[in-house]
Every structure is written in structure tokens, then in C-alpha cells.
Amino acid sequence: MPIQGPGPGGAPGEVTQTFSDFREVDGLTYPFSVVGTFNGEQNMSLSLEEVEVDPEIEETAFTKPESGGTAAE
């Protein structure tokens, strides 16, 4: 179902996201593919290789980086 919303440049238009390639993971169903369009033209696509349900995450992943750096460094 399309909605009216901001596009990549911020201008309003028709935004649609189409979900597909549904797979079951730990009893839950997830879309492994998403395609987005703006005013009928594709502007993004996303494909997942893997979905983990409730994985353990190290506490350091939530540590604010020091000035000038990023958490991914």
C-alpha cells in the first residue's frame, strides 16, 4: 500500500515498500527482501542473508564513542 511521504531529497511523493522472500526463523516469519519505490521508481533494495532472533550482544556495543571516532572502529 503506497503512502504519501518524503522522498530521498525530502520532497513529498508516493512511497512504497514491498516485502518478499519470507522465511521462518525460530518460529517467526521475516521478509528477507525489501524493495522501496518513490513515485513509481525504485530507490532502494535490501536483501538479508541471515536473521538472528535474540542474539547475545556485548555491552560494549552500547558504549558512546569518544570524540572523533565511531563505535565501529
Secondary structure, 3 states (H helix, E strand, C coil): CCEEEECCCCCEEEEEEEEEEEEEECCEEEEEEEEEEECCEEEEEEECCCCCCCCCCCHHHHCCCCCCCCCCC
